[in-house]
Amino acid sequence: GLSCQQCFALHTSSCSGVFTQCPPDVTHCVTGLENTTLRNDVILTAFKDCLDPSQKAACGRDFYYKTSVFSLWTSRTCCDSDLCNRGDVNVPPADDTPNGYICEACFNDQSANPCTATGAIHCSAKHNTCVTFSGTASNPGEAVRPYTEQGC
């Protein structure tokens, strides 16, 4: 079976930890990075693990989401040999170049009911889709809360 490094760290872009033997159905190791910003509160999270096979579509992809007060950036890098996810996590530089796309923006962290747009947000880089999120979310170590958001 495959062996991968396993770790989780807050407020840093790197982590190191134990090497673990993956379950038989696992074919890849993963290295992940998340940057969550709410108003002025930034939470950076780094992790490494055996990749759950159902998450394979996220490999090699960045996900970026931005509202007027909140942004979420996630990145997953996957590899398929023993201990291939050891070493540092590479953080690509942020690209804030406006691209001409504009989306309605709203943010509500009190309820999952639809929120009313409070203005517009200018999208940047490759972000060319307006999205609405409604559901629950939490930062590591914090309680799950209902949210509704619109943005790029």
DRENTORKOL-3810 file (N, C-alpha, C; in nm, 4 decimals):
REM DRENTORKOL-3810
@n.u->0.0808; n.v->-0.1202; n.w->0.0000; ca.u->0.0000; ca.v->0.0000; ca.w->0.0000; c.u->0.0844; c.v->0.1256; c.w->0.0000
@n.u->0.0198; n.v->0.2374; n.w->-0.0193; ca.u->0.0839; ca.v->0.3682; ca.w->-0.0284; c.u->0.1080; c.v->0.4270; c.w->0.1109
@n.u->0.2215; n.v->0.4957; n.w->0.1287; ca.u->0.2496; ca.v->0.5698; ca.w->0.2521; c.u->0.2527; c.v->0.7185; c.w->0.2201
@n.u->0.1898; n.v->0.7992; n.w->0.3065; ca.u->0.1850; ca.v->0.9442; ca.w->0.2872; c.u->0.2188; c.v->1.0147; c.w->0.4184
@n.u->0.2665; n.v->1.1380; n.w->0.4058; ca.u->0.2844; ca.v->1.2206; ca.w->0.5253; c.u->0.1474; c.v->1.2715; c.w->0.5678
@n.u->0.1277; n.v->1.2827; n.w->0.7000; ca.u->-0.0006; ca.v->1.3244; ca.w->0.7552; c.u->0.0246; c.v->1.4338; c.w->0.8576
@n.u->-0.0375; n.v->1.5523; n.w->0.8374; ca.u->-0.0233; ca.v->1.6612; ca.w->0.9337; c.u->-0.1328; c.v->1.7637; c.w->0.9107
@n.u->-0.1518; n.v->1.8512; n.w->1.0087; ca.u->-0.2499; ca.v->1.9597; ca.w->1.0016; c.u->-0.1944; c.v->2.0745; c.w->1.0841
@n.u->-0.1926; n.v->2.1946; n.w->1.0290; ca.u->-0.1388; ca.v->2.3093; ca.w->1.1028; c.u->-0.2172; c.v->2.4349; c.w->1.0690
@n.u->-0.2423; n.v->2.5154; n.w->1.1720; ca.u->-0.3111; ca.v->2.6440; ca.w->1.1550; c.u->-0.2099; c.v->2.7573; c.w->1.1502
@n.u->-0.2452; n.v->2.8648; n.w->1.0788; ca.u->-0.1674; ca.v->2.9894; ca.w->1.0738; c.u->-0.0284; c.v->2.9702; c.w->1.0144
@n.u->-0.0160; n.v->2.8756; n.w->0.9219; ca.u->0.1119; ca.v->2.8536; ca.w->0.8551; c.u->0.0859; c.v->2.7891; c.w->0.7194
@n.u->0.1817; n.v->2.8036; n.w->0.6289; ca.u->0.1663; ca.v->2.7404; ca.w->0.4981; c.u->0.2458; c.v->2.6104; c.w->0.4895
@n.u->0.2956; n.v->2.5618; n.w->0.6041; ca.u->0.3685; ca.v->2.4350; ca.w->0.6007; c.u->0.3340; c.v->2.3514; c.w->0.7230
@n.u->0.3479; n.v->2.2219; n.w->0.7082; ca.u->0.3333; ca.v->2.1337; ca.w->0.8236; c.u->0.4137; c.v->2.0082; c.w->0.7973
@n.u->0.4575; n.v->1.9453; n.w->0.9042; ca.u->0.5250; ca.v->1.8165; ca.w->0.8923; c.u->0.4723; c.v->1.7282; c.w->1.0038
@n.u->0.4711; n.v->1.6001; n.w->0.9801; ca.u->0.4135; ca.v->1.5119; ca.w->1.0810; c.u->0.4543; c.v->1.3692; c.w->1.0578
@n.u->0.3645; n.v->1.2794; n.w->1.0901; ca.u->0.3942; ca.v->1.1369; ca.w->1.0844; c.u->0.3740; c.v->1.0838; c.w->0.9426
@n.u->0.4396; n.v->0.9740; n.w->0.9135; ca.u->0.4136; ca.v->0.9021; ca.w->0.7895; c.u->0.3170; c.v->0.7904; c.w->0.8222
@n.u->0.2161; n.v->0.7755; n.w->0.7397; ca.u->0.1111; ca.v->0.6792; ca.w->0.7693; c.u->0.0875; c.v->0.5874; c.w->0.6503
@n.u->0.0483; n.v->0.4643; n.w->0.6808; ca.u->0.0115; ca.v->0.3676; ca.w->0.5772; c.u->-0.1338; c.v->0.3947; c.w->0.5387
@n.u->-0.1598; n.v->0.4159; n.w->0.4099; ca.u->-0.2952; ca.v->0.4489; ca.w->0.3645; c.u->-0.3807; c.v->0.3230; c.w->0.3512
@n.u->-0.5137; n.v->0.3398; n.w->0.3564; ca.u->-0.6041; ca.v->0.2271; ca.w->0.3297; c.u->-0.5819; c.v->0.1728; c.w->0.1878
@n.u->-0.6199; n.v->0.0476; n.w->0.1629; ca.u->-0.5912; ca.v->-0.0168; ca.w->0.0338; c.u->-0.6485; c.v->0.0554; c.w->-0.0889
@n.u->-0.7624; n.v->0.1244; n.w->-0.0747; ca.u->-0.8237; ca.v->0.1889; ca.w->-0.1920; c.u->-0.7615; c.v->0.3245; c.w->-0.2257
@n.u->-0.6670; n.v->0.3722; n.w->-0.1457; ca.u->-0.6056; ca.v->0.5036; ca.w->-0.1679; c.u->-0.4895; c.v->0.4909; c.w->-0.2664
@n.u->-0.4911; n.v->0.5738; n.w->-0.3706; ca.u->-0.3874; ca.v->0.5687; ca.w->-0.4742; c.u->-0.3011; c.v->0.6945; c.w->-0.4776
@n.u->-0.3383; n.v->0.7984; n.w->-0.3997; ca.u->-0.2667; ca.v->0.9258; ca.w->-0.4037; c.u->-0.2498; c.v->0.9848; c.w->-0.2637
@n.u->-0.1423; n.v->1.0621; n.w->-0.2468; ca.u->-0.1240; ca.v->1.1481; ca.w->-0.1296; c.u->-0.1685; c.v->1.2887; c.w->-0.1695
@n.u->-0.2064; n.v->1.3693; n.w->-0.0710; ca.u->-0.2513; ca.v->1.5057; ca.w->-0.0991; c.u->-0.1786; c.v->1.6040; c.w->-0.0087
@n.u->-0.1520; n.v->1.7217; n.w->-0.0630; ca.u->-0.1038; ca.v->1.8365; ca.w->0.0128; c.u->-0.2046; c.v->1.9476; c.w->-0.0111
@n.u->-0.2521; n.v->2.0098; n.w->0.0950; ca.u->-0.3554; ca.v->2.1117; ca.w->0.0802; c.u->-0.3236; c.v->2.2382; c.w->0.1556
@n.u->-0.3776; n.v->2.3466; n.w->0.1038; ca.u->-0.3616; ca.v->2.4766; ca.w->0.1668; c.u->-0.4929; c.v->2.5509; c.w->0.1543
@n.u->-0.5347; n.v->2.6166; n.w->0.2628; ca.u->-0.6558; ca.v->2.6984; ca.w->0.2601; c.u->-0.6269; c.v->2.8321; c.w->0.3241
@n.u->-0.6801; n.v->2.9372; n.w->0.2646; ca.u->-0.6699; ca.v->3.0717; ca.w->0.3202; c.u->-0.8112; c.v->3.1276; c.w->0.3281
@n.u->-0.8587; n.v->3.1464; n.w->0.4500; ca.u->-0.9921; ca.v->3.2005; ca.w->0.4739; c.u->-0.9772; c.v->3.3387; c.w->0.5357
@n.u->-1.0390; n.v->3.4385; n.w->0.4749; ca.u->-1.0327; ca.v->3.5747; ca.w->0.5274; c.u->-1.1744; c.v->3.6253; c.w->0.5500
@n.u->-1.2044; n.v->3.6650; n.w->0.6741; ca.u->-1.3328; ca.v->3.7261; ca.w->0.7073; c.u->-1.3036; c.v->3.8611; c.w->0.7696
@n.u->-1.3407; n.v->3.9661; n.w->0.6974; ca.u->-1.3050; ca.v->4.1033; ca.w->0.7353; c.u->-1.1533; c.v->4.1106; c.w->0.7542
@n.u->-1.1020; n.v->4.1314; n.w->0.8756; ca.u->-0.9569; ca.v->4.1394; ca.w->0.8950; c.u->-0.8972; c.v->4.0130; c.w->0.9561
@n.u->-0.9782; n.v->3.9101; n.w->0.9713; ca.u->-0.9342; ca.v->3.7862; ca.w->1.0345; c.u->-0.8911; c.v->3.6861; c.w->0.9272
@n.u->-0.7617; n.v->3.6545; n.w->0.9234; ca.u->-0.7075; ca.v->3.5623; ca.w->0.8234; c.u->-0.6701; c.v->3.4307; c.w->0.8912
@n.u->-0.7186; n.v->3.3203; n.w->0.8377; ca.u->-0.6826; ca.v->3.1885; ca.w->0.8893; c.u->-0.6210; c.v->3.1080; c.w->0.7757
@n.u->-0.4942; n.v->3.0737; n.w->0.7930; ca.u->-0.4223; ca.v->2.9915; ca.w->0.6966; c.u->-0.4134; c.v->2.8503; c.w->0.7532
@n.u->-0.4437; n.v->2.7507; n.w->0.6726; ca.u->-0.4417; ca.v->2.6114; ca.w->0.7151; c.u->-0.3630; c.v->2.5287; c.w->0.6141
@n.u->-0.2719; n.v->2.4466; n.w->0.6638; ca.u->-0.1969; ca.v->2.3547; ca.w->0.5775; c.u->-0.2227; c.v->2.2121; c.w->0.6238
@n.u->-0.2335; n.v->2.1189; n.w->0.5292; ca.u->-0.2513; ca.v->1.9793; ca.w->0.5684; c.u->-0.1950; c.v->1.8851; c.w->0.4633
@n.u->-0.1623; n.v->1.7647; n.w->0.5079; ca.u->-0.1158; ca.v->1.6569; ca.w->0.4207; c.u->-0.1810; c.v->1.5279; c.w->0.4692
@n.u->-0.2110; n.v->1.4378; n.w->0.3745; ca.u->-0.2785; ca.v->1.3144; ca.w->0.4147; c.u->-0.2839; c.v->1.2164; c.w->0.2978
@n.u->-0.3405; n.v->1.0997; n.w->0.3258; ca.u->-0.3810; ca.v->1.0082; ca.w->0.2196; c.u->-0.5054; c.v->1.0703; c.w->0.1551
@n.u->-0.5148; n.v->1.0650; n.w->0.0237; ca.u->-0.6278; ca.v->1.1278; ca.w->-0.0449; c.u->-0.7480; c.v->1.0349; c.w->-0.0469
@n.u->-0.8602; n.v->1.0842; n.w->0.0054; ca.u->-0.9860; ca.v->1.0117; ca.w->-0.0073; c.u->-1.0168; c.v->1.0008; c.w->-0.1573
@n.u->-1.0368; n.v->0.8786; n.w->-0.2107; ca.u->-1.0589; ca.v->0.8643; ca.w->-0.3555; c.u->-1.1728; c.v->0.9511; c.w->-0.4097
@n.u->-1.2732; n.v->0.9812; n.w->-0.3276; ca.u->-1.3853; ca.v->1.0636; ca.w->-0.3745; c.u->-1.3454; c.v->1.2095; c.w->-0.3961
@n.u->-1.2277; n.v->1.2498; n.w->-0.3460; ca.u->-1.1825; ca.v->1.3887; ca.w->-0.3567; c.u->-1.0845; c.v->1.4097; c.w->-0.4724
@n.u->-1.0658; n.v->1.3083; n.w->-0.5551; ca.u->-0.9616; ca.v->1.3139; ca.w->-0.6578; c.u->-0.9825; c.v->1.4272; c.w->-0.7585
@n.u->-1.1058; n.v->1.4662; n.w->-0.7839; ca.u->-1.1331; ca.v->1.5731; ca.w->-0.8814; c.u->-1.0730; c.v->1.7065; c.w->-0.8386
@n.u->-1.0451; n.v->1.7234; n.w->-0.7093; ca.u->-0.9887; ca.v->1.8499; ca.w->-0.6601; c.u->-0.8378; c.v->1.8589; c.w->-0.6827
@n.u->-0.7746; n.v->1.7489; n.w->-0.7201; ca.u->-0.6289; ca.v->1.7482; ca.w->-0.7377; c.u->-0.5856; c.v->1.8463; c.w->-0.8462
@n.u->-0.4826; n.v->1.9242; n.w->-0.8145; ca.u->-0.4278; ca.v->2.0169; ca.w->-0.9124; c.u->-0.5153; c.v->2.1366; c.w->-0.9414
@n.u->-0.6177; n.v->2.1569; n.w->-0.8611; ca.u->-0.7095; ca.v->2.2682; ca.w->-0.8850; c.u->-0.7072; c.v->2.3656; c.w->-0.7686
@n.u->-0.7275; n.v->2.4929; n.w->-0.8026; ca.u->-0.7493; ca.v->2.5959; ca.w->-0.7019; c.u->-0.8974; c.v->2.6294; c.w->-0.7016
@n.u->-0.9499; n.v->2.6593; n.w->-0.5847; ca.u->-1.0867; ca.v->2.7094; ca.w->-0.5739; c.u->-1.0778; c.v->2.8439; c.w->-0.5047
@n.u->-1.1392; n.v->2.9451; n.w->-0.5637; ca.u->-1.1338; ca.v->3.0788; ca.w->-0.5054; c.u->-1.2732; c.v->3.1373; c.w->-0.5064
@n.u->-1.3086; n.v->3.1989; n.w->-0.3942; ca.u->-1.4425; ca.v->3.2533; ca.w->-0.3769; c.u->-1.4290; c.v->3.3830; c.w->-0.2997
@n.u->-1.4966; n.v->3.4882; n.w->-0.3450; ca.u->-1.4795; ca.v->3.6188; ca.w->-0.2813; c.u->-1.6124; c.v->3.6923; c.w->-0.2744
@n.u->-1.6436; n.v->3.7452; n.w->-0.1548; ca.u->-1.7566; ca.v->3.8366; ca.w->-0.1394; c.u->-1.6991; c.v->3.9695; c.w->-0.0912
@n.u->-1.7853; n.v->4.0612; n.w->-0.0526; ca.u->-1.7366; ca.v->4.1924; ca.w->-0.0082; c.u->-1.6561; c.v->4.1844; c.w->0.1215
@n.u->-1.6837; n.v->4.0866; n.w->0.2076; ca.u->-1.6141; ca.v->4.0790; ca.w->0.3371; c.u->-1.5449; c.v->3.9449; c.w->0.3622
@n.u->-1.5607; n.v->3.8508; n.w->0.2700; ca.u->-1.5112; ca.v->3.7151; ca.w->0.2933; c.u->-1.4413; c.v->3.6627; c.w->0.1683
@n.u->-1.3306; n.v->3.5913; n.w->0.1880; ca.u->-1.2715; ca.v->3.5195; ca.w->0.0748; c.u->-1.2211; c.v->3.3836; c.w->0.1214
@n.u->-1.2252; n.v->3.2881; n.w->0.0307; ca.u->-1.1787; ca.v->3.1526; ca.w->0.0568; c.u->-1.0969; c.v->3.1078; c.w->-0.0627
@n.u->-0.9741; n.v->3.0646; n.w->-0.0364; ca.u->-0.8890; ca.v->3.0093; ca.w->-0.1416; c.u->-0.8411; c.v->2.8734; c.w->-0.0955
@n.u->-0.8594; n.v->2.7719; n.w->-0.1779; ca.u->-0.8107; ca.v->2.6388; ca.w->-0.1443; c.u->-0.7306; c.v->2.5835; c.w->-0.2616
@n.u->-0.6307; n.v->2.5037; n.w->-0.2301; ca.u->-0.5485; ca.v->2.4417; ca.w->-0.3327; c.u->-0.5144; c.v->2.2997; c.w->-0.2892
@n.u->-0.5191; n.v->2.2058; n.w->-0.3835; ca.u->-0.4859; ca.v->2.0662; ca.w->-0.3558; c.u->-0.3845; c.v->2.0177; c.w->-0.4593
@n.u->-0.2752; n.v->1.9602; n.w->-0.4116; ca.u->-0.1763; ca.v->1.8985; ca.w->-0.4990; c.u->-0.1689; c.v->1.7509; c.w->-0.4624
@n.u->-0.1747; n.v->1.6642; n.w->-0.5623; ca.u->-0.1763; ca.v->1.5206; ca.w->-0.5364; c.u->-0.0598; c.v->1.4525; c.w->-0.6074
@n.u->-0.0175; n.v->1.3394; n.w->-0.5526; ca.u->0.0932; ca.v->1.2627; ca.w->-0.6103; c.u->0.0713; c.v->1.1157; c.w->-0.5762
@n.u->0.1395; n.v->1.0265; n.w->-0.6485; ca.u->0.1016; ca.v->0.8850; ca.w->-0.6377; c.u->0.2160; c.v->0.7893; c.w->-0.6034
@n.u->0.3188; n.v->0.8387; n.w->-0.5324; ca.u->0.4258; ca.v->0.7482; ca.w->-0.4887; c.u->0.4483; c.v->0.7633; c.w->-0.3382
@n.u->0.5135; n.v->0.6671; n.w->-0.2780; ca.u->0.5345; ca.v->0.6682; ca.w->-0.1331; c.u->0.6021; c.v->0.7968; c.w->-0.0861
@n.u->0.5427; n.v->0.8575; n.w->0.0163; ca.u->0.5965; ca.v->0.9768; ca.w->0.0834; c.u->0.6192; c.v->1.0938; c.w->-0.0124
@n.u->0.5459; n.v->1.0966; n.w->-0.1231; ca.u->0.5652; ca.v->1.2017; ca.w->-0.2239; c.u->0.5147; c.v->1.3378; c.w->-0.1775
@n.u->0.4357; n.v->1.3429; n.w->-0.0693; ca.u->0.3831; ca.v->1.4719; ca.w->-0.0236; c.u->0.4642; c.v->1.5313; c.w->0.0909
@n.u->0.5876; n.v->1.4829; n.w->0.1106; ca.u->0.6736; ca.v->1.5484; ca.w->0.2097; c.u->0.7319; c.v->1.6738; c.w->0.1450
@n.u->0.7842; n.v->1.7629; n.w->0.2270; ca.u->0.8388; ca.v->1.8878; ca.w->0.1740; c.u->0.7407; c.v->2.0022; c.w->0.1902
@n.u->0.7823; n.v->2.1209; n.w->0.1473; ca.u->0.7037; ca.v->2.2417; ca.w->0.1690; c.u->0.5856; c.v->2.2512; c.w->0.0726
@n.u->0.4845; n.v->2.3251; n.w->0.1174; ca.u->0.3694; ca.v->2.3569; ca.w->0.0341; c.u->0.4016; c.v->2.4862; c.w->-0.0399
@n.u->0.3816; n.v->2.4889; n.w->-0.1694; ca.u->0.4069; ca.v->2.6106; ca.w->-0.2462; c.u->0.2805; c.v->2.6945; c.w->-0.2550
@n.u->0.2914; n.v->2.8211; n.w->-0.2162; ca.u->0.1786; ca.v->2.9135; ca.w->-0.2207; c.u->0.1952; c.v->3.0024; c.w->-0.3433
@n.u->0.1065; n.v->2.9903; n.w->-0.4419; ca.u->0.1202; ca.v->3.0774; ca.w->-0.5584; c.u->0.0881; c.v->3.2219; c.w->-0.5216
@n.u->0.1494; n.v->3.3185; n.w->-0.5904; ca.u->0.1201; ca.v->3.4585; ca.w->-0.5597; c.u->-0.0251; c.v->3.4921; c.w->-0.5941
@n.u->-0.0849; n.v->3.5794; n.w->-0.5144; ca.u->-0.2229; ca.v->3.6207; ca.w->-0.5394; c.u->-0.2279; c.v->3.7076; c.w->-0.6647
@n.u->-0.3313; n.v->3.6901; n.w->-0.7443; ca.u->-0.3513; ca.v->3.7716; ca.w->-0.8637; c.u->-0.4801; c.v->3.8508; c.w->-0.8453
@n.u->-0.4669; n.v->3.9789; n.w->-0.8141; ca.u->-0.5833; ca.v->4.0642; ca.w->-0.7905; c.u->-0.6159; c.v->4.1513; c.w->-0.9114
@n.u->-0.5646; n.v->4.1157; n.w->-1.0293; ca.u->-0.5894; ca.v->4.1947; ca.w->-1.1494; c.u->-0.7368; c.v->4.1855; c.w->-1.1880
@n.u->-0.8101; n.v->4.2990; n.w->-1.1904; ca.u->-0.9516; ca.v->4.2939; ca.w->-1.2301; c.u->-0.9652; c.v->4.2393; c.w->-1.3723
@n.u->-1.0694; n.v->4.1598; n.w->-1.3957; ca.u->-1.0865; ca.v->4.0985; ca.w->-1.5277; c.u->-1.2114; c.v->4.1469; c.w->-1.6002
@n.u->-1.2817; n.v->4.2460; n.w->-1.5439; ca.u->-1.4001; ca.v->4.2998; ca.w->-1.6102; c.u->-1.5304; c.v->4.2366; c.w->-1.5651
@n.u->-1.5248; n.v->4.1208; n.w->-1.4997; ca.u->-1.6468; ca.v->4.0582; ca.w->-1.4491; c.u->-1.6878; c.v->4.1245; c.w->-1.3182
@n.u->-1.8192; n.v->4.1459; n.w->-1.3033; ca.u->-1.8734; ca.v->4.2079; ca.w->-1.1822; c.u->-1.9897; c.v->4.1214; c.w->-1.1337
@n.u->-1.9922; n.v->4.0934; n.w->-1.0043; ca.u->-2.0997; ca.v->4.0119; ca.w->-0.9465; c.u->-2.1674; c.v->4.0884; c.w->-0.8335
@n.u->-2.2946; n.v->4.0561; n.w->-0.8103; ca.u->-2.3615; ca.v->4.1081; ca.w->-0.6915; c.u->-2.2939; c.v->4.0479; c.w->-0.5694
@n.u->-2.2893; n.v->4.1257; n.w->-0.4611; ca.u->-2.2223; ca.v->4.0794; ca.w->-0.3400; c.u->-2.3154; c.v->4.0895; c.w->-0.2207
@n.u->-2.3135; n.v->3.9863; n.w->-0.1377; ca.u->-2.3798; ca.v->3.9940; ca.w->-0.0081; c.u->-2.3144; c.v->3.8931; c.w->0.0844
@n.u->-2.3310; n.v->3.9158; n.w->0.2136; ca.u->-2.2734; ca.v->3.8256; ca.w->0.3136; c.u->-2.3619; c.v->3.8284; c.w->0.4367
@n.u->-2.4038; n.v->3.7104; n.w->0.4825; ca.u->-2.4873; ca.v->3.6998; ca.w->0.6017; c.u->-2.4384; c.v->3.5792; c.w->0.6810
@n.u->-2.3825; n.v->3.6038; n.w->0.8005; ca.u->-2.3362; ca.v->3.4913; ca.w->0.8824; c.u->-2.4283; c.v->3.4660; c.w->1.0013
@n.u->-2.5537; n.v->3.5076; n.w->0.9887; ca.u->-2.6532; ca.v->3.4833; ca.w->1.0934; c.u->-2.7574; c.v->3.3801; c.w->1.0500
@n.u->-2.7709; n.v->3.3593; n.w->0.9206; ca.u->-2.8788; ca.v->3.2747; ca.w->0.8721; c.u->-2.8447; c.v->3.2192; c.w->0.7344
@n.u->-2.9085; n.v->3.1076; n.w->0.6992; ca.u->-2.8898; ca.v->3.0493; ca.w->0.5665; c.u->-2.9990; c.v->3.0945; c.w->0.4707
@n.u->-3.0829; n.v->3.1898; n.w->0.5139; ca.u->-3.1841; ca.v->3.2454; ca.w->0.4244; c.u->-3.1160; c.v->3.3313; c.w->0.3186
@n.u->-3.1790; n.v->3.3475; n.w->0.2020; ca.u->-3.1162; ca.v->3.4295; ca.w->0.0977; c.u->-3.0828; c.v->3.5694; c.w->0.1482
@n.u->-2.9687; n.v->3.6215; n.w->0.1061; ca.u->-2.9317; ca.v->3.7563; ca.w->0.1475; c.u->-2.9553; c.v->3.8528; c.w->0.0324
@n.u->-2.9746; n.v->3.9776; n.w->0.0667; ca.u->-2.9996; ca.v->4.0819; ca.w->-0.0321; c.u->-2.8671; c.v->4.1443; c.w->-0.0725
@n.u->-2.8459; n.v->4.1583; n.w->-0.2020; ca.u->-2.7204; ca.v->4.2153; ca.w->-0.2509; c.u->-2.6992; c.v->4.3539; c.w->-0.1913
@n.u->-2.5774; n.v->4.3779; n.w->-0.1428; ca.u->-2.5435; ca.v->4.5056; ca.w->-0.0800; c.u->-2.4505; c.v->4.5867; c.w->-0.1687
@n.u->-2.4310; n.v->4.5419; n.w->-0.2914; ca.u->-2.3414; ca.v->4.6125; ca.w->-0.3821; c.u->-2.2830; c.v->4.5149; c.w->-0.4811
@n.u->-2.1751; n.v->4.5575; n.w->-0.5451; ca.u->-2.1116; ca.v->4.4748; ca.w->-0.6467; c.u->-1.9675; c.v->4.4474; c.w->-0.6076
@n.u->-1.9145; n.v->4.3382; n.w->-0.6582; ca.u->-1.7744; ca.v->4.3058; ca.w->-0.6356; c.u->-1.7088; c.v->4.2826; c.w->-0.7714
@n.u->-1.5888; n.v->4.3370; n.w->-0.7874; ca.u->-1.5141; ca.v->4.3208; ca.w->-0.9119; c.u->-1.4318; c.v->4.1929; c.w->-0.9027
@n.u->-1.4530; n.v->4.1027; n.w->-0.9962; ca.u->-1.3802; ca.v->3.9762; ca.w->-0.9971; c.u->-1.2387; c.v->3.9985; c.w->-1.0512
@n.u->-1.1495; n.v->3.9045; n.w->-1.0183; ca.u->-1.0102; ca.v->3.9196; ca.w->-1.0601; c.u->-0.9556; c.v->3.7882; c.w->-1.1145
@n.u->-0.8407; n.v->3.7983; n.w->-1.1791; ca.u->-0.7673; ca.v->3.6830; ca.w->-1.2335; c.u->-0.8584; c.v->3.5989; c.w->-1.3229
@n.u->-0.8652; n.v->3.4660; n.w->-1.2970; ca.u->-0.9444; ca.v->3.3753; ca.w->-1.3813; c.u->-1.0871; c.v->3.3581; c.w->-1.3285
@n.u->-1.1263; n.v->3.4362; n.w->-1.2315; ca.u->-1.2551; ca.v->3.4162; ca.w->-1.1647; c.u->-1.3648; c.v->3.4874; c.w->-1.2431
@n.u->-1.4438; n.v->3.4095; n.w->-1.3179; ca.u->-1.5395; ca.v->3.4679; ca.w->-1.4111; c.u->-1.6803; c.v->3.4121; c.w->-1.3931
@n.u->-1.7109; n.v->3.3675; n.w->-1.2717; ca.u->-1.8422; ca.v->3.3106; ca.w->-1.2438; c.u->-1.8988; c.v->3.3723; c.w->-1.1166
@n.u->-2.0252; n.v->3.4145; n.w->-1.1219; ca.u->-2.0925; ca.v->3.4635; ca.w->-1.0013; c.u->-2.1545; c.v->3.3433; c.w->-0.9298
@n.u->-2.1405; n.v->3.3407; n.w->-0.7976; ca.u->-2.1895; ca.v->3.2259; ca.w->-0.7214; c.u->-2.2690; c.v->3.2710; c.w->-0.5998
@n.u->-2.3579; n.v->3.1837; n.w->-0.5557; ca.u->-2.4304; ca.v->3.2012; ca.w->-0.4302; c.u->-2.4057; c.v->3.0772; c.w->-0.3459
@n.u->-2.3666; n.v->3.0978; n.w->-0.2216; ca.u->-2.3490; ca.v->2.9873; ca.w->-0.1273; c.u->-2.4503; c.v->3.0041; c.w->-0.0162
@n.u->-2.5179; n.v->2.8962; n.w->0.0180; ca.u->-2.6110; ca.v->2.8975; ca.w->0.1299; c.u->-2.5972; c.v->2.7645; c.w->0.2018
@n.u->-2.5674; n.v->2.7705; n.w->0.3312; ca.u->-2.5500; ca.v->2.6474; ca.w->0.4069; c.u->-2.4765; c.v->2.6744; c.w->0.5356
@n.u->-2.4006; n.v->2.5761; n.w->0.5813; ca.u->-2.3260; ca.v->2.5927; ca.w->0.7053; c.u->-2.1771; c.v->2.5778; c.w->0.6782
@n.u->-2.0976; n.v->2.6430; n.w->0.7616; ca.u->-1.9523; ca.v->2.6362; ca.w->0.7491; c.u->-1.8909; c.v->2.6704; c.w->0.8837
@n.u->-1.7627; n.v->2.6351; n.w->0.8990; ca.u->-1.6920; ca.v->2.6723; ca.w->1.0209; c.u->-1.5431; c.v->2.6776; c.w->0.9927
@n.u->-1.4734; n.v->2.7590; n.w->1.0690; ca.u->-1.3283; ca.v->2.7570; ca.w->1.0692; c.u->-1.2834; c.v->2.6459; c.w->1.1631
@n.u->-1.1600; n.v->2.5946; n.w->1.1461; ca.u->-1.1126; ca.v->2.4890; ca.w->1.2370; c.u->-1.1224; c.v->2.5319; c.w->1.3831
@n.u->-1.1821; n.v->2.4476; n.w->1.4654; ca.u->-1.1935; ca.v->2.4754; ca.w->1.6076; c.u->-1.3085; c.v->2.5662; c.w->1.6467
@n.u->-1.3864; n.v->2.6121; n.w->1.5482; ca.u->-1.4992; ca.v->2.7007; ca.w->1.5786; c.u->-1.6307; c.v->2.6295; c.w->1.5514
@n.u->-1.7379; n.v->2.6834; n.w->1.6086; ca.u->-1.8699; ca.v->2.6240; ca.w->1.5920; c.u->-1.9197; c.v->2.6424; c.w->1.4485
@n.u->-1.9985; n.v->2.5468; n.w->1.4021; ca.u->-2.0610; ca.v->2.5564; ca.w->1.2705; c.u->-2.1707; c.v->2.6620; c.w->1.2757
@n.u->-2.1742; n.v->2.7496; n.w->1.1733; ca.u->-2.2747; ca.v->2.8561; ca.w->1.1678; c.u->-2.3411; c.v->2.8569; c.w->1.0311
@n.u->-2.4647; n.v->2.9099; n.w->1.0255; ca.u->-2.5298; ca.v->2.9241; ca.w->0.8946; c.u->-2.4737; c.v->3.0455; c.w->0.8198
@n.u->-2.4643; n.v->3.0337; n.w->0.6883; ca.u->-2.4135; ca.v->3.1425; ca.w->0.6050; c.u->-2.4932; c.v->3.1516; c.w->0.4760
@n.u->-2.5034; n.v->3.2726; n.w->0.4241; ca.u->-2.5444; ca.v->3.2939; ca.w->0.2863; c.u->-2.4540; c.v->3.4011; c.w->0.2289
@n.u->-2.4024; n.v->3.3767; n.w->0.1082; ca.u->-2.3070; ca.v->3.4688; ca.w->0.0478; c.u->-2.3278; c.v->3.4725; c.w->-0.1028
@n.u->-2.2947; n.v->3.5869; n.w->-0.1619; ca.u->-2.2877; ca.v->3.5987; ca.w->-0.3070; c.u->-2.1570; c.v->3.6664; c.w->-0.3416
@n.u->-2.0962; n.v->3.6252; n.w->-0.4509; ca.u->-1.9721; ca.v->3.6882; ca.w->-0.4930; c.u->-1.9168; c.v->3.6227; c.w->-0.6173
@n.u->-1.7854; n.v->3.6367; n.w->-0.6380; ca.u->-1.7176; ca.v->3.5772; ca.w->-0.7545; c.u->-1.6729; c.v->3.4362; c.w->-0.7203
END
